[in-house]
Amino acid sequence: MTEVRFPQLSETTDAEGTVATWFAEDGDHVDEGQLIAEVAVDKVDAEVTAPAAGTVEHRADEGDVIKQGSVIAVIT
């Protein structure tokens, strides 16, 4: 199992951001490096890619406010 974490986009370590869009649905198979989500902190958007190949299991929904560094999905 590989954790997918909300990237550190702000210099403030306790900053929160939003899961803007999931490109890989829960249960989808993804390849390493594949775009799986877009997240936003303040006015900065970032793409999140799969760190490994496998099946995506969401740990956050679109629109959820998440602390940077928190797990937003796992890949099994």
All heavy atoms as TSV, in Angstrom:
chain	resi	resn	atom	element	x	y	z
A	1	MET	N	N	0.849	-1.176	0.000
A	1	MET	CA	C	0.000	0.000	0.000
A	1	MET	C	C	0.895	1.240	0.000
A	1	MET	O	O	1.839	1.332	0.769
A	1	MET	CB	C	-0.895	-0.007	1.239
A	1	MET	CG	C	-1.765	1.212	1.328
A	1	MET	SD	S	-3.011	1.156	2.631
A	1	MET	CE	C	-2.029	1.086	4.093
A	2	THR	N	N	0.583	2.179	-0.890
A	2	THR	CA	C	1.335	3.425	-1.006
A	2	THR	C	C	0.405	4.595	-0.702
A	2	THR	O	O	-0.676	4.691	-1.273
A	2	THR	CB	C	1.892	3.581	-2.440
A	2	THR	OG1	O	2.702	2.451	-2.749
A	2	THR	CG2	C	2.717	4.843	-2.563
A	3	GLU	N	N	0.838	5.466	0.205
A	3	GLU	CA	C	0.031	6.633	0.550
A	3	GLU	C	C	0.244	7.755	-0.460
A	3	GLU	O	O	1.349	7.969	-0.938
A	3	GLU	CB	C	0.404	7.143	1.939
A	3	GLU	CG	C	0.067	6.165	3.039
A	3	GLU	CD	C	0.483	6.667	4.417
A	3	GLU	OE1	O	1.417	7.496	4.507
A	3	GLU	OE2	O	-0.137	6.235	5.392
A	4	VAL	N	N	-0.836	8.449	-0.772
A	4	VAL	CA	C	-0.789	9.648	-1.612
A	4	VAL	C	C	-1.108	10.808	-0.684
A	4	VAL	O	O	-2.190	10.850	-0.092
A	4	VAL	CB	C	-1.820	9.585	-2.759
A	4	VAL	CG1	C	-1.738	10.839	-3.610
A	4	VAL	CG2	C	-1.612	8.332	-3.604
A	5	ARG	N	N	-0.158	11.726	-0.534
A	5	ARG	CA	C	-0.327	12.822	0.415
A	5	ARG	C	C	-0.596	14.146	-0.290
A	5	ARG	O	O	-0.159	14.360	-1.416
A	5	ARG	CB	C	0.917	12.963	1.287
A	5	ARG	CG	C	1.114	11.743	2.172
A	5	ARG	CD	C	2.215	11.946	3.183
A	5	ARG	NE	N	2.279	10.817	4.087
A	5	ARG	CZ	C	1.611	10.733	5.223
A	5	ARG	NH1	N	0.847	11.727	5.610
A	5	ARG	NH2	N	1.711	9.665	5.984
A	6	PHE	N	N	-1.321	15.015	0.404
A	6	PHE	CA	C	-1.558	16.367	-0.076
A	6	PHE	C	C	-0.211	17.068	-0.091
A	6	PHE	O	O	0.471	17.120	0.917
A	6	PHE	CB	C	-2.514	17.088	0.884
A	6	PHE	CG	C	-3.143	18.320	0.316
A	6	PHE	CD1	C	-4.483	18.327	0.003
A	6	PHE	CD2	C	-2.411	19.475	0.108
A	6	PHE	CE1	C	-5.088	19.476	-0.510
A	6	PHE	CE2	C	-2.999	20.617	-0.402
A	6	PHE	CZ	C	-4.341	20.613	-0.717
A	7	PRO	N	N	0.216	17.600	-1.238
A	7	PRO	CA	C	1.557	18.199	-1.324
A	7	PRO	C	C	1.688	19.477	-0.498
A	7	PRO	O	O	0.696	20.166	-0.238
A	7	PRO	CB	C	1.716	18.503	-2.819
A	7	PRO	CG	C	0.343	18.564	-3.356
A	7	PRO	CD	C	-0.513	17.674	-2.504
A	8	GLN	N	N	2.912	19.764	-0.097
A	8	GLN	CA	C	3.218	20.990	0.649
A	8	GLN	C	C	3.326	22.137	-0.351
A	8	GLN	O	O	4.313	22.258	-1.059
A	8	GLN	CB	C	4.541	20.811	1.411
A	8	GLN	CG	C	4.873	21.933	2.347
A	8	GLN	CD	C	4.028	21.918	3.611
A	8	GLN	OE1	O	3.635	20.863	4.083
A	8	GLN	NE2	N	3.751	23.073	4.138
A	9	LEU	N	N	2.293	22.979	-0.425
A	9	LEU	CA	C	2.252	24.066	-1.398
A	9	LEU	C	C	2.453	25.429	-0.761
A	9	LEU	O	O	2.669	26.410	-1.443
A	9	LEU	CB	C	0.911	24.065	-2.142
A	9	LEU	CG	C	0.583	22.798	-2.916
A	9	LEU	CD1	C	-0.799	22.892	-3.522
A	9	LEU	CD2	C	1.617	22.554	-3.995
A	10	SER	N	N	2.354	25.480	0.548
A	10	SER	CA	C	2.478	26.738	1.275
A	10	SER	C	C	3.635	26.640	2.249
A	10	SER	O	O	3.947	25.562	2.748
A	10	SER	CB	C	1.177	27.017	2.042
A	10	SER	OG	O	1.342	28.102	2.926
A	11	GLU	N	N	4.274	27.760	2.512
A	11	GLU	CA	C	5.372	27.773	3.476
A	11	GLU	C	C	4.873	27.542	4.890
A	11	GLU	O	O	5.626	27.133	5.757
A	11	GLU	CB	C	6.130	29.090	3.378
A	11	GLU	CG	C	6.855	29.252	2.055
A	11	GLU	CD	C	7.570	30.581	1.940
A	11	GLU	OE1	O	7.768	31.263	2.961
A	11	GLU	OE2	O	7.933	30.932	0.815
A	12	THR	N	N	3.611	27.804	5.142
A	12	THR	CA	C	3.018	27.574	6.453
A	12	THR	C	C	2.743	26.091	6.599
A	12	THR	O	O	1.945	25.525	5.845
A	12	THR	CB	C	1.702	28.368	6.601
A	12	THR	OG1	O	1.950	29.725	6.271
A	12	THR	CG2	C	1.153	28.256	7.993
A	13	THR	N	N	3.392	25.437	7.544
A	13	THR	CA	C	3.300	23.982	7.648
A	13	THR	C	C	1.935	23.473	8.063
A	13	THR	O	O	1.583	22.351	7.760
A	13	THR	CB	C	4.352	23.443	8.635
A	13	THR	OG1	O	4.160	24.081	9.906
A	13	THR	CG2	C	5.758	23.682	8.127
A	14	ASP	N	N	1.143	24.308	8.752
A	14	ASP	CA	C	-0.178	23.844	9.164
A	14	ASP	C	C	-1.286	24.324	8.229
A	14	ASP	O	O	-2.466	24.254	8.562
A	14	ASP	CB	C	-0.475	24.264	10.598
A	14	ASP	CG	C	-0.519	25.779	10.772
A	14	ASP	OD1	O	-0.026	26.493	9.877
A	14	ASP	OD2	O	-1.037	26.241	11.801
A	15	ALA	N	N	-0.910	24.809	7.047
A	15	ALA	CA	C	-1.890	25.309	6.085
A	15	ALA	C	C	-2.790	24.186	5.589
A	15	ALA	O	O	-2.400	23.023	5.537
A	15	ALA	CB	C	-1.186	25.973	4.905
A	16	GLU	N	N	-3.989	24.565	5.213
A	16	GLU	CA	C	-4.949	23.615	4.675
A	16	GLU	C	C	-5.226	23.941	3.214
A	16	GLU	O	O	-5.019	25.061	2.770
A	16	GLU	CB	C	-6.257	23.684	5.460
A	16	GLU	CG	C	-6.112	23.266	6.899
A	16	GLU	CD	C	-7.402	23.384	7.675
A	16	GLU	OE1	O	-8.219	24.282	7.376
A	16	GLU	OE2	O	-7.587	22.571	8.589
A	17	GLY	N	N	-5.693	22.948	2.505
A	17	GLY	CA	C	-6.056	23.125	1.114
A	17	GLY	C	C	-7.272	22.283	0.797
A	17	GLY	O	O	-7.818	21.603	1.659
A	18	THR	N	N	-7.665	22.313	-0.463
A	18	THR	CA	C	-8.873	21.623	-0.901
A	18	THR	C	C	-8.541	20.610	-1.988
A	18	THR	O	O	-7.730	20.887	-2.870
A	18	THR	CB	C	-9.881	22.649	-1.474
A	18	THR	OG1	O	-10.131	23.646	-0.490
A	18	THR	CG2	C	-11.178	21.989	-1.862
A	19	VAL	N	N	-9.191	19.456	-1.907
A	19	VAL	CA	C	-9.124	18.501	-3.008
A	19	VAL	C	C	-10.080	19.051	-4.063
A	19	VAL	O	O	-11.296	19.037	-3.876
A	19	VAL	CB	C	-9.541	17.089	-2.568
A	19	VAL	CG1	C	-9.528	16.141	-3.758
A	19	VAL	CG2	C	-8.641	16.573	-1.458
A	20	ALA	N	N	-9.519	19.602	-5.134
A	20	ALA	CA	C	-10.337	20.273	-6.148
A	20	ALA	C	C	-11.034	19.276	-7.069
A	20	ALA	O	O	-12.234	19.379	-7.309
A	20	ALA	CB	C	-9.482	21.244	-6.950
A	21	THR	N	N	-10.274	18.334	-7.608
A	21	THR	CA	C	-10.809	17.392	-8.601
A	21	THR	C	C	-10.098	16.054	-8.493
A	21	THR	O	O	-8.881	16.006	-8.383
A	21	THR	CB	C	-10.589	17.932	-10.032
A	21	THR	OG1	O	-11.141	19.234	-10.139
A	21	THR	CG2	C	-11.211	17.030	-11.072
A	22	TRP	N	N	-10.863	14.995	-8.559
A	22	TRP	CA	C	-10.284	13.657	-8.712
A	22	TRP	C	C	-10.350	13.295	-10.192
A	22	TRP	O	O	-11.414	13.363	-10.800
A	22	TRP	CB	C	-11.074	12.618	-7.905
A	22	TRP	CG	C	-10.740	12.593	-6.459
A	22	TRP	CD1	C	-11.532	12.996	-5.431
A	22	TRP	CD2	C	-9.529	12.133	-5.863
A	22	TRP	NE1	N	-10.881	12.837	-4.240
A	22	TRP	CE2	C	-9.650	12.301	-4.478
A	22	TRP	CE3	C	-8.341	11.611	-6.362
A	22	TRP	CZ2	C	-8.633	11.956	-3.586
A	22	TRP	CZ3	C	-7.335	11.276	-5.475
A	22	TRP	CH2	C	-7.482	11.443	-4.111
A	23	PHE	N	N	-9.224	12.902	-10.761
A	23	PHE	CA	C	-9.190	12.420	-12.141
A	23	PHE	C	C	-9.237	10.895	-12.186
A	23	PHE	O	O	-9.584	10.315	-13.208
A	23	PHE	CB	C	-7.939	12.920	-12.863
A	23	PHE	CG	C	-7.907	14.422	-12.984
A	23	PHE	CD1	C	-6.976	15.165	-12.290
A	23	PHE	CD2	C	-8.824	15.095	-13.772
A	23	PHE	CE1	C	-6.944	16.543	-12.385
A	23	PHE	CE2	C	-8.813	16.475	-13.873
A	23	PHE	CZ	C	-7.866	17.204	-13.174
A	24	ALA	N	N	-8.873	10.255	-11.073
A	24	ALA	CA	C	-8.967	8.799	-10.943
A	24	ALA	C	C	-10.060	8.517	-9.925
A	24	ALA	O	O	-9.995	8.972	-8.787
A	24	ALA	CB	C	-7.641	8.216	-10.472
A	25	GLU	N	N	-11.071	7.798	-10.338
A	25	GLU	CA	C	-12.185	7.477	-9.443
A	25	GLU	C	C	-11.763	6.392	-8.453
A	25	GLU	O	O	-10.829	5.624	-8.705
A	25	GLU	CB	C	-13.388	6.999	-10.264
A	25	GLU	CG	C	-13.953	8.045	-11.208
A	25	GLU	CD	C	-14.434	9.291	-10.488
A	25	GLU	OE1	O	-15.010	9.177	-9.383
A	25	GLU	OE2	O	-14.233	10.399	-11.021
A	26	ASP	N	N	-12.464	6.327	-7.351
A	26	ASP	CA	C	-12.229	5.296	-6.355
A	26	ASP	C	C	-12.372	3.928	-7.031
A	26	ASP	O	O	-13.354	3.667	-7.704
A	26	ASP	CB	C	-13.268	5.457	-5.240
A	26	ASP	CG	C	-12.802	4.960	-3.895
A	26	ASP	OD1	O	-11.590	4.971	-3.629
A	26	ASP	OD2	O	-13.661	4.565	-3.087
A	27	GLY	N	N	-11.359	3.098	-6.894
A	27	GLY	CA	C	-11.385	1.767	-7.499
A	27	GLY	C	C	-10.719	1.684	-8.862
A	27	GLY	O	O	-10.534	0.582	-9.391
A	28	ASP	N	N	-10.336	2.822	-9.443
A	28	ASP	CA	C	-9.656	2.816	-10.747
A	28	ASP	C	C	-8.233	2.287	-10.615
A	28	ASP	O	O	-7.554	2.523	-9.609
A	28	ASP	CB	C	-9.558	4.229	-11.329
A	28	ASP	CG	C	-10.842	4.731	-11.947
A	28	ASP	OD1	O	-11.834	3.962	-11.991
A	28	ASP	OD2	O	-10.861	5.901	-12.385
A	29	HIS	N	N	-7.766	1.607	-11.665
A	29	HIS	CA	C	-6.359	1.224	-11.744
A	29	HIS	C	C	-5.590	2.403	-12.343
A	29	HIS	O	O	-6.045	3.014	-13.306
A	29	HIS	CB	C	-6.147	-0.008	-12.622
A	29	HIS	CG	C	-4.698	-0.352	-12.772
A	29	HIS	ND1	N	-4.024	-1.058	-11.813
A	29	HIS	CD2	C	-3.801	-0.032	-13.721
A	29	HIS	CE1	C	-2.749	-1.162	-12.188
A	29	HIS	NE2	N	-2.597	-0.550	-13.354
A	30	VAL	N	N	-4.443	2.724	-11.742
A	30	VAL	CA	C	-3.601	3.816	-12.245
A	30	VAL	C	C	-2.179	3.312	-12.432
A	30	VAL	O	O	-1.764	2.339	-11.818
A	30	VAL	CB	C	-3.603	5.037	-11.294
A	30	VAL	CG1	C	-4.980	5.655	-11.210
A	30	VAL	CG2	C	-3.087	4.670	-9.917
A	31	ASP	N	N	-1.456	4.003	-13.306
A	31	ASP	CA	C	-0.044	3.712	-13.521
A	31	ASP	C	C	0.790	4.741	-12.771
A	31	ASP	O	O	0.352	5.881	-12.547
A	31	ASP	CB	C	0.294	3.789	-15.020
A	31	ASP	CG	C	-0.404	2.709	-15.812
A	31	ASP	OD1	O	-0.481	1.558	-15.330
A	31	ASP	OD2	O	-0.883	3.018	-16.921
A	32	GLU	N	N	1.993	4.363	-12.403
A	32	GLU	CA	C	2.888	5.293	-11.723
A	32	GLU	C	C	3.080	6.538	-12.597
A	32	GLU	O	O	3.281	6.439	-13.808
A	32	GLU	CB	C	4.242	4.638	-11.463
A	32	GLU	CG	C	5.183	5.514	-10.679
A	32	GLU	CD	C	6.473	4.807	-10.313
A	32	GLU	OE1	O	6.583	3.584	-10.509
A	32	GLU	OE2	O	7.378	5.491	-9.822
A	33	GLY	N	N	2.965	7.717	-11.987
A	33	GLY	CA	C	3.128	8.973	-12.702
A	33	GLY	C	C	1.860	9.512	-13.337
A	33	GLY	O	O	1.841	10.629	-13.841
A	34	GLN	N	N	0.788	8.733	-13.309
A	34	GLN	CA	C	-0.482	9.161	-13.899
A	34	GLN	C	C	-1.109	10.263	-13.040
A	34	GLN	O	O	-1.105	10.194	-11.815
A	34	GLN	CB	C	-1.433	7.969	-13.994
A	34	GLN	CG	C	-2.783	8.296	-14.589
A	34	GLN	CD	C	-3.660	7.063	-14.700
A	34	GLN	OE1	O	-3.170	5.941	-14.806
A	34	GLN	NE2	N	-4.964	7.267	-14.679
A	35	LEU	N	N	-1.692	11.268	-13.671
A	35	LEU	CA	C	-2.399	12.334	-12.972
A	35	LEU	C	C	-3.642	11.751	-12.316
A	35	LEU	O	O	-4.465	11.122	-12.984
A	35	LEU	CB	C	-2.794	13.431	-13.970
A	35	LEU	CG	C	-3.612	14.590	-13.429
A	35	LEU	CD1	C	-2.826	15.366	-12.378
A	35	LEU	CD2	C	-4.028	15.501	-14.570
A	36	ILE	N	N	-3.768	11.942	-11.000
A	36	ILE	CA	C	-4.934	11.384	-10.310
A	36	ILE	C	C	-5.810	12.446	-9.639
A	36	ILE	O	O	-6.983	12.200	-9.393
A	36	ILE	CB	C	-4.544	10.298	-9.284
A	36	ILE	CG1	C	-3.600	10.842	-8.216
A	36	ILE	CG2	C	-3.961	9.086	-9.982
A	36	ILE	CD1	C	-3.353	9.869	-7.070
A	37	ALA	N	N	-5.227	13.631	-9.334
A	37	ALA	CA	C	-6.023	14.654	-8.646
A	37	ALA	C	C	-5.420	16.031	-8.858
A	37	ALA	O	O	-4.258	16.166	-9.247
A	37	ALA	CB	C	-6.097	14.357	-7.157
A	38	GLU	N	N	-6.249	17.034	-8.572
A	38	GLU	CA	C	-5.771	18.405	-8.509
A	38	GLU	C	C	-6.171	18.946	-7.142
A	38	GLU	O	O	-7.291	18.713	-6.681
A	38	GLU	CB	C	-6.391	19.259	-9.608
A	38	GLU	CG	C	-5.861	20.686	-9.625
A	38	GLU	CD	C	-6.420	21.487	-10.779
A	38	GLU	OE1	O	-7.601	21.863	-10.705
A	38	GLU	OE2	O	-5.675	21.703	-11.746
A	39	VAL	N	N	-5.230	19.626	-6.489
A	39	VAL	CA	C	-5.479	20.200	-5.174
A	39	VAL	C	C	-5.193	21.698	-5.223
A	39	VAL	O	O	-4.500	22.173	-6.119
A	39	VAL	CB	C	-4.614	19.524	-4.089
A	39	VAL	CG1	C	-4.972	18.052	-3.950
A	39	VAL	CG2	C	-3.132	19.674	-4.381
A	40	ALA	N	N	-5.730	22.435	-4.247
A	40	ALA	CA	C	-5.554	23.881	-4.227
A	40	ALA	C	C	-5.288	24.364	-2.807
A	40	ALA	O	O	-5.923	23.908	-1.856
A	40	ALA	CB	C	-6.792	24.559	-4.777
A	41	VAL	N	N	-4.336	25.292	-2.684
A	41	VAL	CA	C	-4.050	25.985	-1.434
A	41	VAL	C	C	-4.003	27.464	-1.782
A	41	VAL	O	O	-3.236	27.869	-2.656
A	41	VAL	CB	C	-2.706	25.545	-0.819
A	41	VAL	CG1	C	-2.363	26.398	0.384
A	41	VAL	CG2	C	-2.738	24.078	-0.442
A	42	ASP	N	N	-4.816	28.260	-1.089
A	42	ASP	CA	C	-4.938	29.675	-1.404
A	42	ASP	C	C	-5.225	29.815	-2.895
A	42	ASP	O	O	-6.226	29.307	-3.365
A	42	ASP	CB	C	-3.686	30.447	-0.985
A	42	ASP	CG	C	-3.458	30.402	0.517
A	42	ASP	OD1	O	-4.452	30.401	1.268
A	42	ASP	OD2	O	-2.291	30.352	0.937
A	43	LYS	N	N	-4.327	30.428	-3.644
A	43	LYS	CA	C	-4.561	30.584	-5.089
A	43	LYS	C	C	-3.596	29.737	-5.910
A	43	LYS	O	O	-3.390	29.985	-7.080
A	43	LYS	CB	C	-4.439	32.053	-5.460
A	43	LYS	CG	C	-5.521	32.881	-4.807
A	43	LYS	CD	C	-5.450	34.314	-5.206
A	43	LYS	CE	C	-6.561	35.065	-4.490
A	43	LYS	NZ	N	-6.714	36.413	-4.914
A	44	VAL	N	N	-3.025	28.716	-5.275
A	44	VAL	CA	C	-2.074	27.832	-5.947
A	44	VAL	C	C	-2.738	26.476	-6.172
A	44	VAL	O	O	-3.232	25.859	-5.235
A	44	VAL	CB	C	-0.795	27.648	-5.099
A	44	VAL	CG1	C	0.152	26.672	-5.764
A	44	VAL	CG2	C	-0.119	28.978	-4.850
A	45	ASP	N	N	-2.772	26.042	-7.427
A	45	ASP	CA	C	-3.278	24.713	-7.771
A	45	ASP	C	C	-2.099	23.820	-8.102
A	45	ASP	O	O	-1.100	24.286	-8.645
A	45	ASP	CB	C	-4.213	24.771	-8.979
A	45	ASP	CG	C	-5.491	25.538	-8.709
A	45	ASP	OD1	O	-5.798	25.774	-7.536
A	45	ASP	OD2	O	-6.180	25.895	-9.678
A	46	ALA	N	N	-2.229	22.547	-7.786
A	46	ALA	CA	C	-1.168	21.598	-8.098
A	46	ALA	C	C	-1.767	20.268	-8.515
A	46	ALA	O	O	-2.831	19.875	-8.036
A	46	ALA	CB	C	-0.254	21.392	-6.893
A	47	GLU	N	N	-1.067	19.604	-9.412
A	47	GLU	CA	C	-1.464	18.270	-9.846
A	47	GLU	C	C	-0.821	17.245	-8.929
A	47	GLU	O	O	0.315	17.425	-8.477
A	47	GLU	CB	C	-1.031	18.033	-11.282
A	47	GLU	CG	C	-1.726	18.948	-12.277
A	47	GLU	CD	C	-1.264	18.731	-13.702
A	47	GLU	OE1	O	-0.164	18.174	-13.919
A	47	GLU	OE2	O	-2.004	19.135	-14.611
A	48	VAL	N	N	-1.553	16.180	-8.653
A	48	VAL	CA	C	-1.044	15.080	-7.848
A	48	VAL	C	C	-0.987	13.863	-8.748
A	48	VAL	O	O	-1.981	13.498	-9.386
A	48	VAL	CB	C	-1.959	14.806	-6.631
A	48	VAL	CG1	C	-1.457	13.619	-5.832
A	48	VAL	CG2	C	-2.068	16.052	-5.749
A	49	THR	N	N	0.188	13.235	-8.823
A	49	THR	CA	C	0.356	12.042	-9.649
A	49	THR	C	C	0.514	10.812	-8.761
A	49	THR	O	O	0.895	10.910	-7.596
A	49	THR	CB	C	1.571	12.169	-10.585
A	49	THR	OG1	O	2.739	12.401	-9.800
A	49	THR	CG2	C	1.382	13.316	-11.572
A	50	ALA	N	N	0.237	9.680	-9.332
A	50	ALA	CA	C	0.339	8.416	-8.605
A	50	ALA	C	C	1.811	8.073	-8.355
A	50	ALA	O	O	2.586	8.017	-9.305
A	50	ALA	CB	C	-0.329	7.303	-9.394
A	51	PRO	N	N	2.181	7.838	-7.099
A	51	PRO	CA	C	3.559	7.466	-6.801
A	51	PRO	C	C	3.865	5.997	-7.109
A	51	PRO	O	O	5.015	5.574	-7.057
A	51	PRO	CB	C	3.689	7.753	-5.302
A	51	PRO	CG	C	2.304	7.620	-4.774
A	51	PRO	CD	C	1.398	8.048	-5.895
A	52	ALA	N	N	2.829	5.223	-7.431
A	52	ALA	CA	C	2.992	3.796	-7.741
A	52	ALA	C	C	1.795	3.353	-8.581
A	52	ALA	O	O	0.785	4.045	-8.647
A	52	ALA	CB	C	3.058	2.988	-6.449
A	53	ALA	N	N	1.919	2.207	-9.201
A	53	ALA	CA	C	0.807	1.622	-9.951
A	53	ALA	C	C	-0.061	0.806	-9.012
A	53	ALA	O	O	0.420	0.243	-8.029
A	53	ALA	CB	C	1.333	0.740	-11.073
A	54	GLY	N	N	-1.358	0.769	-9.294
A	54	GLY	CA	C	-2.270	-0.027	-8.482
A	54	GLY	C	C	-3.674	0.546	-8.524
A	54	GLY	O	O	-4.026	1.307	-9.417
A	55	THR	N	N	-4.464	0.184	-7.514
A	55	THR	CA	C	-5.857	0.608	-7.421
A	55	THR	C	C	-5.983	1.751	-6.426
A	55	THR	O	O	-5.492	1.656	-5.304
A	55	THR	CB	C	-6.743	-0.573	-6.972
A	55	THR	OG1	O	-6.592	-1.639	-7.924
A	55	THR	CG2	C	-8.200	-0.173	-6.911
A	56	VAL	N	N	-6.652	2.818	-6.848
A	56	VAL	CA	C	-6.817	4.018	-6.016
A	56	VAL	C	C	-7.965	3.822	-5.028
A	56	VAL	O	O	-9.042	3.359	-5.405
A	56	VAL	CB	C	-7.129	5.251	-6.894
A	56	VAL	CG1	C	-7.438	6.473	-6.035
A	56	VAL	CG2	C	-5.992	5.543	-7.829
A	57	GLU	N	N	-7.718	4.194	-3.782
A	57	GLU	CA	C	-8.762	4.234	-2.754
A	57	GLU	C	C	-8.733	5.634	-2.148
A	57	GLU	O	O	-7.777	5.994	-1.469
A	57	GLU	CB	C	-8.506	3.189	-1.679
A	57	GLU	CG	C	-8.563	1.765	-2.176
A	57	GLU	CD	C	-8.218	0.749	-1.095
A	57	GLU	OE1	O	-8.315	1.084	0.108
A	57	GLU	OE2	O	-7.838	-0.367	-1.462
A	58	HIS	N	N	-9.764	6.425	-2.414
A	58	HIS	CA	C	-9.832	7.795	-1.901
A	58	HIS	C	C	-9.929	7.792	-0.382
A	58	HIS	O	O	-10.611	6.959	0.208
A	58	HIS	CB	C	-11.059	8.523	-2.442
A	58	HIS	CG	C	-11.018	8.762	-3.915
A	58	HIS	ND1	N	-12.046	9.379	-4.570
A	58	HIS	CD2	C	-10.102	8.485	-4.866
A	58	HIS	CE1	C	-11.767	9.479	-5.859
A	58	HIS	NE2	N	-10.585	8.921	-6.060
A	59	ARG	N	N	-9.276	8.757	0.243
A	59	ARG	CA	C	-9.397	9.003	1.677
A	59	ARG	C	C	-9.972	10.394	1.922
A	59	ARG	O	O	-10.154	10.807	3.061
A	59	ARG	CB	C	-8.044	8.866	2.377
A	59	ARG	CG	C	-7.439	7.473	2.322
A	59	ARG	CD	C	-8.274	6.508	3.159
A	59	ARG	NE	N	-7.604	5.231	3.318
A	59	ARG	CZ	C	-7.972	4.116	2.716
A	59	ARG	NH1	N	-8.991	4.120	1.881
A	59	ARG	NH2	N	-7.337	2.994	2.930
A	60	ALA	N	N	-10.264	11.106	0.827
A	60	ALA	CA	C	-10.871	12.441	0.883
A	60	ALA	C	C	-11.749	12.615	-0.347
A	60	ALA	O	O	-11.502	12.010	-1.384
A	60	ALA	CB	C	-9.791	13.514	0.919
A	61	ASP	N	N	-12.770	13.429	-0.205
A	61	ASP	CA	C	-13.688	13.704	-1.306
A	61	ASP	C	C	-13.371	15.058	-1.924
A	61	ASP	O	O	-12.732	15.906	-1.291
A	61	ASP	CB	C	-15.139	13.729	-0.797
A	61	ASP	CG	C	-15.609	12.368	-0.316
A	61	ASP	OD1	O	-15.268	11.362	-0.960
A	61	ASP	OD2	O	-16.318	12.327	0.708
A	62	GLU	N	N	-13.836	15.278	-3.150
A	62	GLU	CA	C	-13.708	16.598	-3.771
A	62	GLU	C	C	-14.363	17.623	-2.863
A	62	GLU	O	O	-15.451	17.390	-2.324
A	62	GLU	CB	C	-14.372	16.619	-5.149
A	62	GLU	CG	C	-13.581	15.903	-6.208
A	62	GLU	CD	C	-14.196	16.011	-7.592
A	62	GLU	OE1	O	-15.171	16.775	-7.782
A	62	GLU	OE2	O	-13.702	15.319	-8.499
A	63	GLY	N	N	-13.665	18.740	-2.673
A	63	GLY	CA	C	-14.189	19.802	-1.825
A	63	GLY	C	C	-13.770	19.709	-0.375
A	63	GLY	O	O	-13.931	20.658	0.381
A	64	ASP	N	N	-13.229	18.557	0.035
A	64	ASP	CA	C	-12.766	18.413	1.418
A	64	ASP	C	C	-11.589	19.334	1.680
A	64	ASP	O	O	-10.705	19.484	0.827
A	64	ASP	CB	C	-12.334	16.975	1.720
A	64	ASP	CG	C	-13.490	16.032	1.957
A	64	ASP	OD1	O	-14.658	16.491	1.946
A	64	ASP	OD2	O	-13.227	14.828	2.169
A	65	VAL	N	N	-11.575	19.921	2.866
A	65	VAL	CA	C	-10.450	20.748	3.300
A	65	VAL	C	C	-9.516	19.848	4.096
A	65	VAL	O	O	-9.924	19.210	5.066
A	65	VAL	CB	C	-10.940	21.938	4.152
A	65	VAL	CG1	C	-9.766	22.746	4.664
A	65	VAL	CG2	C	-11.879	22.813	3.339
A	66	ILE	N	N	-8.256	19.791	3.646
A	66	ILE	CA	C	-7.278	18.845	4.185
A	66	ILE	C	C	-6.006	19.596	4.555
A	66	ILE	O	O	-5.585	20.498	3.836
A	66	ILE	CB	C	-6.911	17.782	3.111
A	66	ILE	CG1	C	-8.167	17.102	2.561
A	66	ILE	CG2	C	-5.917	16.779	3.632
A	66	ILE	CD1	C	-8.870	16.202	3.506
A	67	LYS	N	N	-5.366	19.188	5.649
A	67	LYS	CA	C	-4.058	19.760	5.990
A	67	LYS	C	C	-3.019	19.249	5.003
A	67	LYS	O	O	-3.048	18.079	4.603
A	67	LYS	CB	C	-3.644	19.358	7.405
A	67	LYS	CG	C	-4.338	20.144	8.464
A	67	LYS	CD	C	-3.676	19.935	9.798
A	67	LYS	CE	C	-4.315	20.898	10.772
A	67	LYS	NZ	N	-3.462	21.209	11.869
A	68	GLN	N	N	-2.114	20.125	4.608
A	68	GLN	CA	C	-1.025	19.711	3.730
A	68	GLN	C	C	-0.255	18.576	4.401
A	68	GLN	O	O	-0.047	18.592	5.602
A	68	GLN	CB	C	-0.098	20.888	3.462
A	68	GLN	CG	C	-0.759	21.983	2.647
A	68	GLN	CD	C	0.171	23.138	2.420
A	68	GLN	OE1	O	0.727	23.262	1.350
A	68	GLN	NE2	N	0.344	23.969	3.420
A	69	GLY	N	N	0.131	17.599	3.619
A	69	GLY	CA	C	0.857	16.446	4.142
A	69	GLY	C	C	-0.046	15.302	4.563
A	69	GLY	O	O	0.432	14.197	4.790
A	70	SER	N	N	-1.359	15.531	4.641
A	70	SER	CA	C	-2.286	14.478	5.021
A	70	SER	C	C	-2.525	13.509	3.866
A	70	SER	O	O	-2.417	13.877	2.699
A	70	SER	CB	C	-3.635	15.084	5.438
A	70	SER	OG	O	-3.497	15.871	6.582
A	71	VAL	N	N	-2.883	12.290	4.209
A	71	VAL	CA	C	-3.170	11.261	3.200
A	71	VAL	C	C	-4.507	11.576	2.546
A	71	VAL	O	O	-5.517	11.749	3.228
A	71	VAL	CB	C	-3.188	9.870	3.833
A	71	VAL	CG1	C	-3.597	8.808	2.818
A	71	VAL	CG2	C	-1.833	9.526	4.441
A	72	ILE	N	N	-4.509	11.665	1.209
A	72	ILE	CA	C	-5.770	11.885	0.483
A	72	ILE	C	C	-6.228	10.622	-0.246
A	72	ILE	O	O	-7.383	10.523	-0.647
A	72	ILE	CB	C	-5.671	13.072	-0.498
A	72	ILE	CG1	C	-4.579	12.858	-1.542
A	72	ILE	CG2	C	-5.470	14.380	0.257
A	72	ILE	CD1	C	-4.573	13.889	-2.686
A	73	ALA	N	N	-5.294	9.659	-0.420
A	73	ALA	CA	C	-5.637	8.397	-1.068
A	73	ALA	C	C	-4.559	7.371	-0.748
A	73	ALA	O	O	-3.482	7.726	-0.283
A	73	ALA	CB	C	-5.744	8.572	-2.587
A	74	VAL	N	N	-4.881	6.120	-1.012
A	74	VAL	CA	C	-3.864	5.063	-0.975
A	74	VAL	C	C	-3.963	4.299	-2.288
A	74	VAL	O	O	-5.018	4.266	-2.926
A	74	VAL	CB	C	-4.030	4.097	0.227
A	74	VAL	CG1	C	-3.763	4.816	1.538
A	74	VAL	CG2	C	-5.373	3.421	0.240
A	75	ILE	N	N	-2.854	3.716	-2.675
A	75	ILE	CA	C	-2.813	2.882	-3.867
A	75	ILE	C	C	-2.399	1.487	-3.420
A	75	ILE	O	O	-1.359	1.323	-2.779
A	75	ILE	CB	C	-1.848	3.443	-4.912
A	75	ILE	CG1	C	-2.326	4.825	-5.345
A	75	ILE	CG2	C	-1.724	2.505	-6.116
A	75	ILE	CD1	C	-1.403	5.538	-6.323
A	76	THR	N	N	-3.241	0.512	-3.742
A	76	THR	CA	C	-2.961	-0.874	-3.318
A	76	THR	C	C	-2.682	-1.738	-4.518
A	76	THR	O	O	-3.019	-1.394	-5.640
A	76	THR	CB	C	-4.154	-1.450	-2.531
A	76	THR	OG1	O	-5.329	-1.369	-3.332
A	76	THR	CG2	C	-4.371	-0.696	-1.240
